[in-house]
Amino acid sequence: APLPPPRDVRSVGLAAYNLGYLPGGGDDRDAFATQTITTLRSLTDAALLLRRGGLLSVMTYPGTSKEEAAAVKGFCEGLAMLTKR
């Protein structure tokens, strides 16, 4: 289930992601692995909640999913284009 929204919109200082699969999740890694589409949706939601100066930290594992790692890289590069620095 999704987390409830924060009480104050744009109050989140850090959103951290550790993508891949859940260690100890069993023999079927795919059943416990992050999925590209839901990761991108979640990153978008998190970015919209970050306050000014907030951080988005994402750890990807290309050995687990090259597609997801590439998609996250592209997402982050797109975010960089929106900054004023």
N, C-alpha and C positions, 0 to 999 in steps of 0.2 A: 504494500500500500504506500502511496506517496506520503511524504512528510507534510504536516500542516504548514501553511504559509507563515512566515515570521510576522509578529505583531506589527512591526514597523517596516514597511516596504523600503527597500534599499538600505537595510541596516546590517546586512551580512558582511563581515570583514574578511572571511576566508571560506572558500569551498574547495575541498580536497578530494581527489579521486585516485584510487589505486585500481586500475582496470586489469582485466584478465579473467582468471578463474579462481574459484574458492578452493584454496588448499584444504585437503581433507574432505572435499565435497563428494567423494566417491569415485567410482571408476568412470562414470560418464561425465567427463569434463565439460562437454557442451551444455549439459543440463544446468551447470553452475557457472557458466561463463557470461561475461558482459557481452551485449550485442550492440553493434555499431549504431543502429537507428535509435535505440533507447538511450545510448550514451550521448549521442548528439542532441537529442531532445532535452536530456537532463542538463547537459552543459549550457544549452541555451537558456533554460530556466534559471540556472545558477548565475549566469552572467548578468541576467536582468535583475537579480536580487542584490548583486554586489553594490556596496556603497562606493562613493568616490574614493579611490586609493585602495580598494579591496583587491584581494588576490584570488586567482583561480589556479590551483595547483593540480596538474594531471600527470600521473605516472602510467605510461603505456608499456606494453611488452610485445614488440613486433613478432617475437617468436610464438606468441599465443594467437595473435590476429594482426597480420600485416594490413588488412583492409581497415580495421578499427584504428590502428596507429596512424595510418595515412590520413584517414578522415579527421582524426583529432588534430593532427598537425595542420591540415587545411583550415579547420575551424579556428584554431589559435592564430594562424596567420591572418585570417579575416578579422579577428578581434583587434589585432595589432594595427590594422589599417584604420580602425575607428578611434584610436587614442590620439591625444594631442601632442605626444612627444615625438 
